[in-house]
Amino acid sequence: MANHKINLAPEAEAFVSSNVNITTTYAGEFSGKYISAALLNASTINDGGVTVMPNVKFKSVIQKVATGSLMTAASCNFQDNTSLTLTERIIQPSELQVNFELCKKDFVDTWESIQMGYSAFDVLPKSFADYLIAHLAAKIAQENEINLWQGCPAGTVPGSVYQGFIDRFEADGDVLKVSGVTSTSLSKANIISEFEKVVDLIPSTLYGKEDLYLYVGNAAAKYYIQALGGFQASGVGAAGIDNQGTMWYNNGTLSFGGVKIFVCPGLPNNTLVAAQKSNLYFGTGLLNDYNQVKVIDMADIDGSKNVRMVMRFTAGTQHGIGSEIVLYQGQGAEIDCLGGMS
C-alpha cells in the first residue's frame, strides 16, 4: 500500500490510499509469451533476419546438404553420379536468468497514467504486473539483440552470456573475410565502395537467393542513405536517387547490388555481414522446462514496497556453412573473446 499526501489547504488535509498489490505469480506455461516477447523482439530476430529454432530442450543438430552436379546422360542402369557433403553443427542454447528488484512506488504513477489513457501506448497493461513485465522484457530484448551479434561464450567476457555470430565467424576458417579493411572506418564517403567489397566476395551460387541479406548496423545504414540522398556523389550524383536529393528515403526497403539490406542495431560499428537467413540460427527453448517468469511482491514477506522479478530462459546461436558467409571488419570491429568456437 502506498499513501500519497495531498495538501488541500492550510487548515485541511486528506489522504488518498492507492492499493497496488501483485497477487499473481507468473510461472509455467503462461510464462512462454513473456519469454517470447523478451527474446524474439530483438530487432534482428523479430524482423526475420535469422532462422529461429524454438523448443530446443538441450541440443539440436543443424544439417545442411551440398551436392555436386545432379544431371547426367540417361542409361539403363542406376549410376551414382554426384557427390554429397553433409555439414553438421550443434546448437546448444545457454541457460540464462534475470534477477531484478525494483520499488513499486517508482512505477505506480506511470502505470496509473497509462490506465487512465494519458499515454501513447496502444496496448494497455491489464495489471501492474503486466506493466512491469513489459518494461523488463523491452530491456532484455535490447540486450539480446546486442548479444546475438557481439556476445562471447559465457564466462569469458563480463556482460556476455552466450556466443554471438561475429565471434563464431571469426573463429571459423571457412568464413570469407574481407581483407585489407582493418584500419577502415565506414562513412558516408566510402560506404558504397566498402559495400562493393562485401558483395564481390559473395559466392555466385548464392547471388539472387531470396533469403540472402547484407546485414548492416544503424550507422552503416545511415551512411548509405546519406550517400544515396546526395550527401556524397558516390556514383549516384549530387541530386540523389531520382533527383530527390536528401528527401528521397521514405522508410522503404534498401538494397545494394541486387542484395537486400537488413539493418541490425546489435551489429558492431564498422562490421558488415553477407549471409542467407537460412544459414544463421537462433535457438531457444520457449516452451521447455527452463523457461519461467515470476513476479514476487515482497510486501507480505518483508513489509517493503519492493517487487522481485525472475526470468529463466535459454538462448544461443549457430551458423551452418561458413564458406557461404562474408564477414567485413573495419577499424576496432574485432570481437575480443577469450573462448573459441564451439
N, C-alpha and C positions, 0 to 999 in steps of 0.2 A: 504494500500500500504506500502510495506517495501522497503527502499532504502539501498542497500549494496554498500559500497565504496570499490573500487579496486585500489590499488596503482600499476600503471604500471611502472612508472619511476619517478625520482625526478622532471622532467620537464613536466610530462604529467599525467593527471588524467582522469578517466572515471567513470561514474556512471551507474550501471545496475539496472533497476527497475523491481521488481518482484511483480506482482499483484496476491494476494491470497485473494480473497473475497468470502465469503459464501453468496450465493444469495437464497438458498433454505432452507425453514424451514420444517423439517420432523415432521409430526403430523398425527393423524387419523389412517386409516387402514394400511398405509405403515409402520408405526412405529412398527407394530407387529413383523416383522422379527428382529428388533434390540432388542426388549424386549426379544424375544425368545433366541437370541444369548447370551444376558446378563444372563438370569436366567437359561436356560437349559444347558448351557455349564459348569455349576458347575459339577465337576467330577462325583459325586455320581448320579446326575440326568442324565447327558449326557451319561454315560456309562450303564444306565439301572438298577441302583441299587434300585430304588423306583418306585412306580406307580404314574405317572403324571396325574393329573386331570385338564385339561385346561378348559377355559371358565366358571369358577366358578364366576358368577355375584356377589353374595353376600355370600350365604351359600349353602352348599351341604351336603346331608345326605349320610353317608357311612354305608352300611348294610352288615353284614356277617352272614351267616346262619350256625348253627351247629345242627346236628341231632343225634339221638341215632341209635340203630340197626334198619335197614330198612326191612330186610327179616324175614318172618315167614312162618309157615306151611300154605298151601293153604286151603281155606274153601269156602263155597258158599256165605258167607256174607262179606260185607265190614267191616273191622275192623281196626280202627286207632291204629296202633301198634308201634308208635315211638314218641319220644319227639322232639320238635323243639325249638331251642334257637335262637332268633334274636337279634344280637348285633348291636346297632345303635350309631354312633358318628357323630358329626357335624364338618365339616371343614369350617372355615371361614377365608379366606386369609386377611391379613392386607394390608391396603393401604400404599404404600411406595413412596418415592420420592428421586431423586438425583438432587441436585443443585450444579453446578460446573462451575467455571470461570477459564479460562486459557488464556495465551498470545499466539497469533498465531506465533509470532516471534520465540518462543522456539521450535515449532514443524515443521516449514516450511522446514528447511534443511533436516530433516529426511524424510518427505513426498516426497520432490523433489528427494531425492536419490532413494527412492523406485520406483518412476515413471520412473526414468532413468535406472532401472534394477540393481542398485548397492545394491542388497538386497537378502536375502534368502527367502523372502516372496513368497509363491506360488500364492496367490491371491492378485492382486494389487488393492488398493482402487481407485475407479474411480474419486473421488473428495477429496478435503481436508476435507470436512465434513464427508465423509465416513471413512477416516482415524481416525479422532478424535472420532467418534462414536465407531469404533472398539477398539480403545485404552481404552475408558471408559468402554465398555462392558466387556473387559477382567478383569478389576478391580472389576466390580460388580459381575461377576461370581465367582471370588475368595472369595469375602466377603459372597456371598450367600452360597457357599459350607460350610463355617465355621458356618454361622447362621443356616443352615439346621440341623446341629447336636448339636451345642453348644448354640444356641440362647435362650434368655429368653423372656418372654412376654414383649411387647413394653412398655416402660416407667419404667421398674423395674431396669434394669442394663444398664448403658451407653454402646452404641455400638451394643446392641441387638435391633432388630426391629420386630421379631416375635418369637414365642416359638418353639424351636428346639426339635428334637426327644428325646435327652437324658433327658431334663427336664420333658418331658411328661412321659418317662419311670420311672423316679424317683418317680413321684407323683402317678403312677398307682400301687395300691397294688397287682394287678393280675400279673404284670410282674415278671418273675422268676429272682431273683437276686442271683448271685454267692456270697456266704458268706465267711468270713474269708480272704478276699484279700485286705482290705482297706490299709494295710501297704506294699503291694507288688508293686514293680516296674518291669515292663516287661524288659527282657533282652534276649540275645541270649542263656544264660544258662538255663533259665526257661520257655521260650516261649512255648515249646511243652507241658510241664506239665500244664501250665495255659490254653492253648487251650483245653486240655482234660477236664478241669473243666467246660468250657462252653458247649462243645459238650455233656458231661454227663447229663446236665440239659435240653437239647432239648427234648421235648416230643416225644415219639416213633411214635406217629401218624404223626409227621412232617418229621421224618427222611426219606430221599430218595426223598422228594418233589423236583421237578425240579427247583423251584424258591427259595429254601432255601439257605441262604448265611451266612457265618461267616464274619461279617463286621469288618475290622481292619484298623488302621491308618497306615501312612507311616512307622513310627518307628517299629511297630509290624511286618509289612511285611518284613522289612529289617532284623529284628532279626530272623524271621522264615527262610528266605533264607540263612542266615549265618549258622543257626543250621543244615539245610539240606545239606549245602555245605561243611560241615566238620569242621567249626569253633568250634563247640562243638559236642561231640559224640551224646548226647541226644537220644540215641537209634537207630540212623541211621548209626553209625560208623564214624570214623575219616576221612574216604576217601569220604564221601558224597554219594549222590544218584548215583547209577550205577558206583561207584568208580571214579567219575569225579571230586572229590574234590571240590574246591571253584569255579570251572568253569562250573558247571552243568546247571545253570539257563540261559535261553535264552529268557527272556520275555514271558515265557509260562504261562499257566493257573495254579494257585496254588489251592490246596485243602488240607483238613485235615480231616482224619477220615471219608471220604466219603462226606464231606460238602465242597462246593465250597467257596473259599475265595474271598471277594470283598474288594479292597483297597479304602479307603475313606480318602483323605487328610484332610477333615474337622473334622474327629473324634478326640476327645481329646486323649492325651497320656494316656497310661495305661487303656484304655477303649476298650472293645470288645462287640459286639452285634451279636446275632444269631436271625434271623427272616426270614420270607418269604417276598420277594419283594411285593407280593400282599397284605401284611399286613401293609405296610408303604406307606403313601400317601403324595405327594407334590401337593398342589393346587395353581392355579394361574388363572388369567383372561386374558389370552394372547390376546383375541380379544374383550374384553369388553371396555366400555367407559372410564375406569380409566387409560388405557394404552396410553401413548403418549411419543414421543421423539421430542424434539425441539433443534435445533442448531441456536443460535441467534448471528449474527455478530454485535458487538456493534459499529463498525466504523461509521455507518451512524447515530447512536444515540448520542454518546458522543465523537466521534472522536478518541477513543482509539483503540488499537490493540487487545482488549480482545474479547473472544468468551464465551458466556454463554451457557451451556448445561443443559437441563432439561429433566428428565425422570420421569414418573409416572407409577406405576405398582402395582400389588398385589402378595403376596406370603404367604404361610402358610403350616403347617404340621399337620398330624394327623395319628394315628395308629388304627388298628381295634381291634383285640382280644389280650389283654395284656398277657393272660396266654400262648400265643404261641410265646412270645418274651423272650430271655435270655439277661440279662444285667450284664456285668462284669465291676466293677470299682475298680481299684487299687489305689495306693497312689496318692492323690491330684486330683483324676479324677472327684469328685462330682461337679456338676454344682450348683453354689450358686445363685439361683434366689429368688427374694422376692415374686414373684407371684406363684400361684399353677396351676394345670392342668385345662384347660378349654375345 
